Amino acid sequence: MNQVATVIWKEFKELKALQGTRAGLMRLVIVTGLIGIVFPLQNGPDWIESPASMLVSGWLALFLTATIIADTFAGERERHTLETLLAMPISDLAILAGKTATGVLYGWGLAMVTYGLAIVALSVQGGRGPLLPGAVLGLGTLAMGFLGAWLAAGIGVLVSLRASTVRQAYQTLNISFLLLILVPSFGIPLLPAAWRRRMADAFSGIDDAALLAIALLFLLLADIGLLFAASRRFRRSRLILD
């Protein structure tokens, strides 16, 4: 754990140098302001109890994590600091876990701050005290954001391990996320009508809490699979040869 904490500290120092510019801070202010203040105020108090707020928080955590995760190994390789990193007396697992956790903490943390801004903005607009989501929706938002950030981190680390430049990693990562959206969107309508009816019947009798649990379980399994694949791919000798 000490080694993981050391890697996280190193990553956040580099992240501050890379993302802490005026332009980078302005982008963060615009994104968090739009999603955390403008959009909720446009939708009114119902936004807090809407499943859309949970989905937006999950998407934001995934998006913010993706903005920095491509730099994990491709950036080290491009800046010629990868060899120095691999020469440190730190285990392979600690390096991988530290870099992945940094992306998750960054993306999930900012997404939850943005969600908190939405709650504050709507509470002030209503003028009737704090507006808080229900227990299921509130915990679901936390979990959806957390697992969404890990999904982006898992895909991003796998891409970054193979990419020679940060730009190449970003391009591959964007294509990967685009496929995640397009394949279900276009694939499900192409299924036979009988299969689609069975899917609709299977989910029609399930309440919202159960559907949320199924979605979170699916995300958890996907995250575990991606992290396992990344741990199998990460080898010091292979990265040096690459």
Protein Blocks (a to p, Z undefined) as FASTA:
>chain_A
ZZmmmmmmmmmmmmmmmmmpmklmmmmmmmmmmmmmmmmmmnommlmmpmklmmmmmmmm
mmmmmmmmmmmmmmmmmnopmmmmmmpccdfklmmmmmmmmmmmmmmmmmmmmmmmmmmm
mmmmnonojadddfklmmmmmmmmmmmmmmmmmmmmmmmmmpmbfklmmmmmmmmmmmmm
mmmmmmmmmpcfklmmmmmmmmmmpcfklmmmmmmmmmmmmmmmmmmmmmmmpcfklmmm
ZZ
